[in-house]
Amino acid sequence: MVIGMDLDDTICKTSESLNKWAKIYALEEGIQVADIFMDIGERNKFLKKHFVDVISEAELKDGFKEVYDRFLKKNNICIITARSNVFMPDTTNVDYVTLEWLEKNNISFKDYYSDSYKEQKAKICIDKKIDVMIDDDFANYEILKKYGIKTILFDDKNMYPDVEERVSSWSDIEYILGNLE
């Protein structure tokens, strides 16, 4: 089976890391954390300064590594992320930082694709014959379903209780994937 996996808030706790660094930035700049997310200019300044910190320090989701290690033995894993260089400092490449993070966390994979959101993510899933895609973004979920791609919505924040194919943990994903094999 070929399994596609999103990174941010699917494999790793990016939001938690983002919130940590937003608090640090707010203190550095003498502003409120809300200012970062309410003002696009401030948000962009924050991301230019701390995006590398955010993605470099994001921890793995609870239970991910155990489930991943079991499924890696019999399946091909493709990492398909929306991460792009838009928020990176001029001298840094998102792929370099991300691939370094994946290696540090002992996450091997068949293929890696960045800058993939919605239609682009669906195109990659079709081209690479992804059997199932795991993603936390509802916009991706809708597009992928539209193209007939089996998609599991990772929803550990309970934002989409009406979505049938949603899970709240990696043990839920393991159960679903186990039934697909």
Residue frames as a rotation matrix with the C-alpha (Angstrom) as fourth column:
MET 1
0.591 0.806 0.000 0.00
0.806 -0.591 0.000 0.00
0.000 0.000 -1.000 0.00
VAL 2
-0.523 -0.676 0.519 1.20
0.638 -0.714 -0.288 3.55
0.565 0.181 0.805 -0.69
ILE 3
0.395 0.613 -0.684 0.38
0.917 -0.311 0.251 5.87
-0.059 -0.726 -0.685 2.21
GLY 4
-0.166 -0.372 0.913 0.57
0.386 -0.877 -0.287 9.65
0.907 0.305 0.289 1.91
MET 5
0.251 0.185 -0.950 1.16
0.967 -0.099 0.236 11.62
-0.051 -0.978 -0.203 5.08
ASP 6
0.598 -0.031 0.801 0.98
0.071 -0.993 -0.091 15.32
0.798 0.111 -0.592 5.74
LEU 7
-0.425 -0.848 -0.318 3.51
0.513 0.064 -0.856 16.73
0.746 -0.526 0.407 8.22
ASP 8
-0.891 -0.083 0.447 2.17
-0.224 -0.775 -0.590 19.67
0.395 -0.626 0.672 10.17
ASP 9
-0.397 0.695 0.600 -0.32
-0.876 -0.091 -0.474 18.74
-0.275 -0.713 0.645 12.86
THR 10
0.709 0.493 -0.504 -0.52
-0.605 0.793 -0.074 15.25
0.363 0.358 0.860 11.39
ILE 11
0.379 -0.690 -0.617 2.93
0.455 0.719 -0.525 13.74
0.806 -0.082 0.587 11.99
CYS 12
-0.608 -0.695 -0.383 4.16
0.708 -0.257 -0.658 16.49
0.359 -0.671 0.648 14.29
LYS 13
0.284 0.685 -0.671 2.77
0.927 -0.374 0.011 19.02
-0.243 -0.625 -0.742 16.75
THR 14
-0.472 -0.518 0.713 3.44
0.749 -0.663 0.014 22.12
0.466 0.541 0.701 14.68
SER 15
0.362 0.685 0.632 0.69
0.191 -0.719 0.669 24.22
0.912 -0.121 -0.391 16.28
GLU 16
0.868 -0.084 -0.489 2.18
0.493 0.032 0.869 23.66
-0.057 -0.996 0.069 19.73
SER 17
-0.154 -0.988 -0.013 5.61
0.943 -0.151 0.297 24.71
-0.296 0.033 0.955 18.51
LEU 18
-0.287 0.138 0.948 4.10
0.590 -0.754 0.288 27.69
0.755 0.642 0.135 16.68
ASN 19
0.745 0.644 0.173 2.33
0.230 -0.491 0.840 28.85
0.627 -0.586 -0.514 19.84
LYS 20
0.535 -0.650 -0.539 5.52
0.759 0.090 0.645 28.52
-0.371 -0.754 0.542 21.89
TRP 21
-0.490 -0.818 0.302 7.49
0.864 -0.410 0.293 30.63
-0.116 0.404 0.907 19.41
ALA 22
0.058 0.589 0.806 4.65
0.489 -0.721 0.492 33.15
0.871 0.365 -0.330 19.03
LYS 23
0.905 0.238 -0.353 4.84
0.415 -0.309 0.856 33.81
0.094 -0.921 -0.379 22.77
ILE 24
0.070 -0.965 -0.254 8.60
0.827 -0.086 0.555 34.28
-0.557 -0.249 0.792 22.54
TYR 25
-0.502 -0.225 0.835 8.23
0.773 -0.549 0.318 36.64
0.387 0.805 0.449 19.56
ALA 26
0.510 0.775 0.372 5.50
0.463 -0.612 0.641 38.63
0.725 -0.155 -0.671 21.30
LEU 27
0.753 -0.319 -0.576 7.81
0.525 -0.237 0.817 39.19
-0.397 -0.918 -0.011 24.29
GLU 28
-0.291 -0.927 0.238 10.69
0.878 -0.160 0.451 40.10
-0.380 0.341 0.860 21.99
GLU 29
-0.571 0.116 0.813 8.56
0.599 -0.618 0.509 42.67
0.561 0.777 0.284 20.13
GLY 30
-0.942 0.230 -0.246 6.52
0.075 -0.570 -0.818 43.94
-0.328 -0.789 0.520 23.07
ILE 31
-0.503 0.813 -0.295 3.22
-0.762 -0.255 0.596 42.94
0.409 0.524 0.747 21.47
GLN 32
0.057 0.618 0.784 0.36
-0.735 0.557 -0.386 40.57
-0.675 -0.555 0.486 22.24
VAL 33
-0.711 -0.278 0.645 0.34
0.104 0.867 0.488 37.08
-0.695 0.414 -0.588 20.73
ALA 34
0.252 0.909 0.331 -3.01
0.611 0.115 -0.783 37.88
-0.750 0.400 -0.527 19.11
ASP 35
0.447 -0.141 -0.883 -1.32
-0.485 -0.868 -0.108 40.72
-0.751 0.477 -0.456 17.20
ILE 36
-0.645 -0.761 0.066 0.78
-0.402 0.411 0.818 38.14
-0.650 0.501 -0.571 15.34
PHE 37
-0.718 0.400 0.570 -2.26
0.586 0.789 0.184 36.33
-0.376 0.466 -0.801 14.02
MET 38
0.359 0.896 -0.263 -4.47
0.606 -0.438 -0.664 39.39
-0.710 0.079 -0.700 13.47
ASP 39
0.598 -0.254 -0.760 -1.98
-0.520 -0.845 -0.126 41.42
-0.610 0.471 -0.637 11.43
ILE 40
0.959 -0.167 0.230 -0.65
0.278 0.721 -0.635 39.78
-0.059 0.673 0.737 8.27
GLY 41
0.515 -0.813 0.271 2.47
-0.328 -0.480 -0.814 41.96
0.792 0.330 -0.514 8.25
GLU 42
0.129 -0.418 0.899 3.26
-0.991 -0.016 0.134 41.02
-0.041 -0.908 -0.416 11.84
ARG 43
0.766 0.206 0.609 2.58
-0.236 0.971 -0.032 37.37
-0.598 -0.120 0.793 11.10
ASN 44
0.892 -0.451 0.042 4.97
0.188 0.286 -0.940 37.43
0.412 0.846 0.340 8.17
LYS 45
0.215 -0.830 0.515 7.69
-0.727 -0.488 -0.483 39.11
0.652 -0.270 -0.708 10.29
PHE 46
0.320 -0.010 0.947 7.18
-0.831 0.477 0.286 36.47
-0.454 -0.879 0.144 12.98
LEU 47
0.911 0.084 0.403 7.39
0.070 0.933 -0.353 33.61
-0.406 0.349 0.844 10.50
LYS 48
0.687 -0.725 0.039 10.48
-0.128 -0.173 -0.976 35.04
0.715 0.666 -0.212 8.77
LYS 49
0.018 -0.706 0.708 12.18
-0.904 -0.315 -0.291 35.22
0.428 -0.634 -0.644 12.17
HIS 50
-0.357 -0.132 0.925 10.98
-0.819 0.520 -0.242 31.96
-0.449 -0.844 -0.294 13.77
PHE 51
0.627 0.656 -0.419 9.58
-0.777 0.566 -0.276 29.56
0.056 0.499 0.865 11.13
VAL 52
-0.037 -0.719 -0.694 12.80
-0.389 0.650 -0.653 27.53
0.920 0.246 -0.304 11.17
ASP 53
-0.828 -0.229 0.512 12.52
-0.550 0.152 -0.821 27.29
0.110 -0.962 -0.252 14.98
VAL 54
0.054 0.959 0.279 8.87
-0.923 0.155 -0.353 26.25
-0.381 -0.239 0.893 14.73
ILE 55
0.753 0.317 -0.577 9.44
-0.580 0.733 -0.354 23.41
0.311 0.601 0.736 12.27
SER 56
-0.182 -0.908 -0.376 12.79
-0.407 0.418 -0.812 22.33
0.895 0.006 -0.446 13.68
GLU 57
-0.878 -0.215 0.427 11.48
-0.460 0.133 -0.878 21.94
0.132 -0.968 -0.216 17.21
ALA 58
0.142 0.989 -0.032 8.04
-0.951 0.145 0.272 20.47
0.274 -0.008 0.962 16.52
GLU 59
-0.621 -0.297 0.726 7.63
-0.592 0.784 -0.186 17.21
-0.514 -0.545 -0.663 18.42
LEU 60
-0.874 0.305 -0.379 6.14
-0.069 0.694 0.717 14.05
0.482 0.653 -0.585 16.99
LYS 61
0.057 0.965 0.256 2.45
-0.825 -0.099 0.557 13.43
0.563 -0.243 0.790 17.58
ASP 62
-0.267 -0.075 0.961 1.74
-0.814 0.551 -0.183 10.99
-0.516 -0.831 -0.208 20.40
GLY 63
0.283 0.367 0.886 1.81
-0.081 0.930 -0.359 7.42
-0.956 0.030 0.293 19.13
PHE 64
0.732 0.041 -0.680 3.01
-0.654 -0.234 -0.719 8.36
-0.189 0.971 -0.144 15.64
LYS 65
-0.167 -0.944 -0.285 6.42
-0.984 0.177 -0.009 6.71
0.059 0.279 -0.958 15.71
GLU 66
-0.546 0.004 0.838 5.15
-0.339 0.914 -0.225 3.34
-0.766 -0.407 -0.498 16.93
VAL 67
0.517 0.804 0.293 2.41
0.058 0.309 -0.949 3.16
-0.854 0.508 0.113 14.29
TYR 68
0.644 -0.344 -0.683 4.72
-0.754 -0.436 -0.491 4.51
-0.129 0.831 -0.540 11.60
ASP 69
-0.415 -0.899 0.140 7.44
-0.869 0.437 0.230 1.94
-0.268 -0.027 -0.963 12.33
ARG 70
-0.288 0.383 0.878 4.93
0.009 0.918 -0.397 -0.92
-0.958 -0.106 -0.267 12.07
PHE 71
0.718 0.687 0.109 3.47
0.138 0.014 -0.990 0.28
-0.682 0.726 -0.085 8.76
LEU 72
0.349 -0.676 -0.649 6.78
-0.868 -0.494 0.048 1.24
-0.353 0.546 -0.760 7.19
LYS 73
-0.456 -0.580 0.675 7.77
-0.372 0.813 0.448 -2.44
-0.809 -0.046 -0.586 7.07
LYS 74
-0.369 0.407 0.835 5.02
0.648 0.757 -0.082 -3.36
-0.666 0.511 -0.543 4.59
ASN 75
0.668 0.715 0.205 4.10
0.682 -0.480 -0.552 -0.07
-0.297 0.508 -0.809 2.90
ASN 76
-0.419 -0.711 0.565 5.58
0.830 -0.552 -0.079 2.82
0.368 0.435 0.821 0.96
ILE 77
0.301 0.456 -0.837 5.29
0.778 -0.626 -0.061 6.15
-0.552 -0.633 -0.543 2.74
CYS 78
-0.249 -0.307 0.918 5.14
0.758 -0.652 -0.012 9.47
0.602 0.693 0.396 0.88
ILE 79
-0.272 0.109 -0.956 5.44
0.708 -0.650 -0.275 12.72
-0.651 -0.752 0.099 2.82
ILE 80
-0.307 0.282 0.909 3.29
0.766 -0.494 0.412 15.37
0.565 0.822 -0.064 1.13
THR 81
-0.141 0.125 -0.982 3.33
0.856 -0.484 -0.184 18.75
-0.498 -0.866 -0.039 2.87
ALA 82
0.757 0.454 0.470 2.18
0.619 -0.730 -0.289 22.27
0.212 0.510 -0.834 2.15
ARG 83
0.434 -0.657 -0.616 5.39
0.362 -0.499 0.788 23.67
-0.825 -0.565 0.021 3.67
SER 84
0.664 -0.249 0.705 7.00
0.672 -0.213 -0.709 26.14
0.327 0.945 0.026 1.32
ASN 85
-0.363 -0.925 -0.112 9.82
0.916 -0.333 -0.223 28.66
0.169 -0.184 0.968 1.25
VAL 86
0.247 0.533 0.809 7.38
0.417 -0.812 0.408 31.58
0.875 0.237 -0.423 1.51
PHE 87
0.927 0.218 0.304 8.00
-0.165 -0.492 0.855 31.99
0.336 -0.843 -0.421 5.24
MET 88
0.587 -0.776 -0.232 11.64
0.805 0.530 0.265 30.98
-0.082 -0.342 0.936 5.31
PRO 89
0.431 -0.571 -0.698 14.50
-0.122 -0.804 0.582 33.38
-0.894 -0.165 -0.416 5.90
ASP 90
0.729 -0.069 -0.681 16.15
-0.670 -0.279 -0.688 34.22
-0.143 0.958 -0.250 2.60
THR 91
-0.214 -0.943 -0.255 19.15
-0.954 0.258 -0.155 31.97
0.212 0.210 -0.955 3.26
THR 92
-0.665 0.020 0.746 17.21
-0.412 0.824 -0.389 28.89
-0.623 -0.566 -0.540 4.35
ASN 93
-0.578 0.455 -0.677 15.39
-0.599 0.326 0.731 26.22
0.554 0.828 0.084 2.34
VAL 94
0.170 0.751 0.638 12.27
-0.980 0.197 0.029 24.61
-0.104 -0.630 0.769 3.81
ASP 95
0.797 0.121 -0.592 13.11
-0.297 0.931 -0.211 21.25
0.526 0.344 0.778 2.25
TYR 96
-0.217 -0.956 -0.196 16.57
-0.102 0.222 -0.970 21.24
0.971 -0.190 -0.146 3.83
VAL 97
-0.608 0.034 0.794 15.19
-0.772 -0.261 -0.580 22.04
0.188 -0.965 0.185 7.31
THR 98
0.435 0.878 0.201 12.34
-0.896 0.443 0.006 19.55
-0.084 -0.182 0.980 6.93
LEU 99
0.630 -0.250 -0.735 14.48
-0.183 0.872 -0.454 16.71
0.754 0.421 0.504 5.60
GLU 100
-0.544 -0.824 0.161 16.94
-0.288 0.003 -0.958 17.31
0.788 -0.567 -0.239 8.43
TRP 101
-0.308 0.538 0.785 14.04
-0.947 -0.090 -0.310 17.11
-0.096 -0.838 0.536 10.92
LEU 102
0.730 0.598 -0.330 12.75
-0.647 0.761 -0.052 13.89
0.220 0.252 0.942 9.33
GLU 103
0.169 -0.765 -0.621 16.22
-0.046 0.624 -0.780 12.33
0.985 0.161 0.071 9.55
LYS 104
-0.669 -0.417 0.615 16.67
-0.563 -0.256 -0.786 13.45
0.485 -0.872 -0.063 13.18
ASN 105
-0.087 0.757 0.647 13.36
-0.925 0.179 -0.334 11.75
-0.369 -0.628 0.685 14.02
ASN 106
-0.826 -0.369 0.426 14.24
-0.220 0.907 0.358 8.55
-0.519 0.201 -0.831 12.11
ILE 107
0.326 0.942 0.080 11.40
-0.098 0.118 -0.988 8.95
-0.940 0.315 0.131 9.63
SER 108
-0.825 -0.562 0.058 12.27
-0.036 0.155 0.987 7.34
-0.564 0.813 -0.148 6.34
PHE 109
0.298 0.935 -0.193 10.02
-0.197 -0.138 -0.971 7.55
-0.934 0.328 0.143 3.30
LYS 110
0.111 -0.163 0.980 9.78
0.855 0.518 -0.011 6.67
-0.506 0.840 0.197 -0.37
ASP 111
-0.227 -0.091 0.970 9.03
0.745 -0.658 0.112 10.18
0.628 0.747 0.217 -1.65
TYR 112
-0.251 0.112 -0.962 8.88
0.737 -0.623 -0.265 13.70
-0.628 -0.775 0.074 -0.26
TYR 113
-0.256 0.251 0.933 6.92
0.756 -0.550 0.355 16.63
0.603 0.797 -0.049 -1.74
SER 114
-0.518 0.089 -0.851 6.66
0.618 -0.649 -0.444 20.16
-0.591 -0.756 0.281 -0.38
ASP 115
-0.794 0.248 -0.556 4.66
-0.400 -0.900 0.170 23.20
-0.458 0.358 0.814 -1.42
SER 116
-0.819 0.524 -0.234 1.66
0.152 0.591 0.792 20.91
0.553 0.613 -0.564 -2.01
TYR 117
-0.769 0.633 -0.085 -1.74
-0.105 -0.257 -0.961 22.20
-0.630 -0.730 0.264 -1.02
LYS 118
0.135 0.985 -0.110 -5.21
-0.444 -0.039 -0.895 21.29
-0.886 0.169 0.432 -2.22
GLU 119
0.892 0.309 -0.329 -5.16
-0.418 0.291 -0.861 20.69
-0.171 0.905 0.389 -5.99
GLN 120
0.123 -0.934 -0.335 -1.37
-0.844 0.079 -0.531 20.18
0.522 0.348 -0.779 -6.04
LYS 121
-0.523 -0.257 0.813 -1.61
-0.740 0.611 -0.283 17.65
-0.424 -0.749 -0.509 -3.21
ALA 122
0.470 0.776 0.420 -4.38
-0.356 0.602 -0.715 15.82
-0.808 0.187 0.559 -5.06
LYS 123
0.737 -0.255 -0.626 -2.31
-0.633 0.066 -0.772 15.74
0.238 0.965 -0.113 -8.25
ILE 124
-0.378 -0.921 0.097 0.63
-0.881 0.325 -0.344 14.19
0.285 -0.215 -0.934 -6.39
CYS 125
-0.280 0.350 0.894 -1.66
-0.564 0.693 -0.448 11.62
-0.777 -0.630 0.004 -4.78
ILE 126
0.805 0.592 -0.042 -3.03
-0.345 0.409 -0.845 10.65
-0.483 0.694 0.534 -8.19
ASP 127
0.508 -0.677 -0.533 0.39
-0.732 -0.013 -0.681 10.59
0.454 0.736 -0.502 -9.89
LYS 128
-0.558 -0.797 0.230 1.98
-0.779 0.408 -0.476 8.53
0.286 -0.445 -0.849 -7.11
LYS 129
-0.065 0.653 -0.755 -1.04
-0.170 0.738 0.653 6.25
0.983 0.171 0.063 -6.82
ILE 130
-0.846 -0.158 0.509 -1.54
-0.497 -0.109 -0.861 6.99
0.192 -0.981 0.014 -3.13
ASP 131
-0.537 0.655 -0.532 -3.92
0.460 0.756 0.466 4.42
0.707 0.006 -0.708 -1.64
VAL 132
0.578 0.685 -0.444 -4.72
0.770 -0.279 0.573 6.52
0.269 -0.674 -0.688 1.41
MET 133
-0.320 -0.608 0.727 -3.77
0.247 -0.794 -0.555 10.06
0.915 0.003 0.404 2.43
ILE 134
0.234 0.300 -0.925 -3.64
0.970 -0.006 0.244 11.22
0.068 -0.954 -0.292 6.05
ASP 135
-0.582 -0.352 0.733 -4.06
0.409 -0.906 -0.111 14.99
0.703 0.235 0.672 6.49
ASP 136
-0.521 0.372 -0.768 -5.31
0.774 -0.174 -0.609 17.41
-0.360 -0.912 -0.198 9.16
ASP 137
-0.852 0.129 -0.507 -6.47
-0.231 -0.962 0.143 20.16
-0.470 0.239 0.850 6.81
PHE 138
-0.059 0.941 0.334 -10.17
0.246 0.338 -0.909 20.10
-0.968 0.029 -0.251 5.97
ALA 139
0.433 0.161 -0.887 -9.60
-0.707 -0.550 -0.445 21.96
-0.559 0.820 -0.124 2.67
ASN 140
-0.602 -0.692 -0.398 -7.20
-0.798 0.509 0.323 19.21
-0.021 0.512 -0.859 1.58
TYR 141
-0.714 0.399 0.575 -9.62
0.061 0.853 -0.518 16.56
-0.697 -0.335 -0.634 2.80
GLU 142
0.320 0.925 -0.205 -12.43
-0.125 -0.174 -0.977 17.98
-0.939 0.339 0.060 0.63
ILE 143
0.248 -0.303 -0.920 -10.27
-0.950 -0.263 -0.169 18.26
-0.191 0.916 -0.353 -2.50
LEU 144
-0.790 -0.612 0.031 -8.78
-0.601 0.783 0.160 14.79
-0.122 0.108 -0.987 -2.07
LYS 145
-0.422 0.732 0.535 -12.25
0.161 0.642 -0.750 13.26
-0.892 -0.230 -0.389 -1.59
LYS 146
0.429 0.583 -0.690 -13.45
-0.526 -0.460 -0.715 15.12
-0.734 0.670 0.109 -4.70
TYR 147
-0.021 -0.552 -0.834 -10.77
-0.985 0.155 -0.078 13.28
0.172 0.820 -0.546 -6.69
GLY 148
0.769 0.465 -0.440 -11.74
-0.413 0.885 0.214 9.94
0.489 0.017 0.872 -5.17
ILE 149
-0.294 -0.927 -0.232 -8.63
-0.204 0.298 -0.933 9.61
0.934 -0.227 -0.276 -3.01
LYS 150
0.531 0.420 -0.736 -9.21
0.583 0.450 0.677 7.69
0.615 -0.788 -0.006 0.21
THR 151
-0.316 -0.589 0.744 -8.47
-0.110 -0.756 -0.645 10.26
0.942 -0.286 0.174 2.89
ILE 152
0.199 0.273 -0.941 -8.30
0.917 0.287 0.277 10.11
0.346 -0.918 -0.193 6.67
LEU 153
0.319 -0.019 0.947 -8.81
-0.096 -0.995 0.012 13.47
0.943 -0.095 -0.320 8.39
PHE 154
-0.349 -0.510 -0.786 -6.52
0.792 0.288 -0.538 13.70
0.501 -0.811 0.303 11.43
ASP 155
0.064 0.547 0.835 -8.63
-0.136 -0.824 0.551 15.72
0.989 -0.149 0.021 13.87
ASP 156
-0.295 -0.246 -0.923 -7.16
0.793 0.475 -0.381 15.48
0.533 -0.845 0.055 17.37
LYS 157
-1.000 -0.004 -0.023 -8.58
0.016 -0.858 -0.514 18.92
-0.017 -0.514 0.857 18.21
ASN 158
-0.448 0.891 0.080 -12.17
0.777 0.432 -0.458 17.74
-0.442 -0.143 -0.886 17.58
MET 159
-0.695 0.117 -0.710 -12.86
-0.279 -0.953 0.116 20.44
-0.663 0.279 0.695 15.02
TYR 160
-0.506 0.450 -0.736 -14.80
-0.818 0.018 0.574 18.28
0.272 0.893 0.359 12.53
PRO 161
-0.639 0.230 0.734 -17.09
-0.401 0.715 -0.573 15.93
-0.657 -0.660 -0.364 14.48
ASP 162
0.430 0.901 -0.062 -19.44
-0.492 0.176 -0.853 15.56
-0.757 0.397 0.519 11.49
VAL 163
0.110 -0.482 -0.869 -16.74
-0.964 0.162 -0.211 14.09
0.242 0.861 -0.447 9.21
GLU 164
0.925 0.376 0.054 -17.04
-0.379 0.906 0.188 10.32
0.022 -0.194 0.981 8.98
GLU 165
0.674 -0.714 -0.191 -13.43
0.504 0.633 -0.588 9.59
0.541 0.299 0.786 7.99
ARG 166
0.299 -0.581 0.757 -11.83
-0.573 -0.744 -0.345 11.51
0.763 -0.331 -0.555 10.83
VAL 167
0.397 -0.282 -0.873 -9.60
0.667 0.742 0.064 10.19
0.630 -0.608 0.483 13.58
SER 168
0.880 -0.059 0.472 -8.22
-0.317 -0.813 0.488 11.70
0.355 -0.579 -0.734 16.75
SER 169
0.424 -0.775 0.468 -5.11
-0.595 0.152 0.789 9.57
-0.683 -0.613 -0.397 17.28
TRP 170
-0.279 -0.631 -0.724 -2.48
-0.949 0.299 0.105 7.50
0.150 0.716 -0.682 15.55
SER 171
-0.833 0.074 0.549 -3.94
-0.125 0.941 -0.316 4.37
-0.539 -0.331 -0.774 17.14
ASP 172
0.291 0.955 -0.059 -7.18
-0.160 -0.012 -0.987 5.19
-0.943 0.297 0.149 15.28
ILE 173
0.335 -0.259 -0.906 -5.16
-0.934 -0.219 -0.283 5.47
-0.125 0.941 -0.315 12.07
GLU 174
-0.751 -0.655 0.082 -3.45
-0.647 0.755 0.104 2.16
-0.130 0.025 -0.991 12.77
TYR 175
-0.363 0.711 0.602 -6.84
0.035 0.656 -0.754 0.50
-0.931 -0.253 -0.263 13.14
ILE 176
0.627 0.627 -0.462 -8.10
-0.387 -0.264 -0.883 1.91
-0.675 0.733 0.077 9.82
LEU 177
0.062 -0.696 -0.715 -4.89
-0.997 -0.007 -0.080 1.12
0.051 0.718 -0.694 7.94
GLY 178
-0.760 -0.324 0.563 -4.85
-0.446 0.891 -0.088 -2.39
-0.473 -0.318 -0.822 9.40
ASN 179
0.052 0.883 0.467 -8.31
0.113 0.459 -0.881 -2.98
-0.992 0.099 -0.076 7.96
LEU 180
0.636 0.148 -0.757 -7.19
-0.655 -0.416 -0.631 -1.74
-0.408 0.897 -0.168 4.53
GLU 181
-0.384 -0.915 -0.126 -4.30
-0.860 0.304 0.411 -4.16
-0.338 0.266 -0.903 4.17
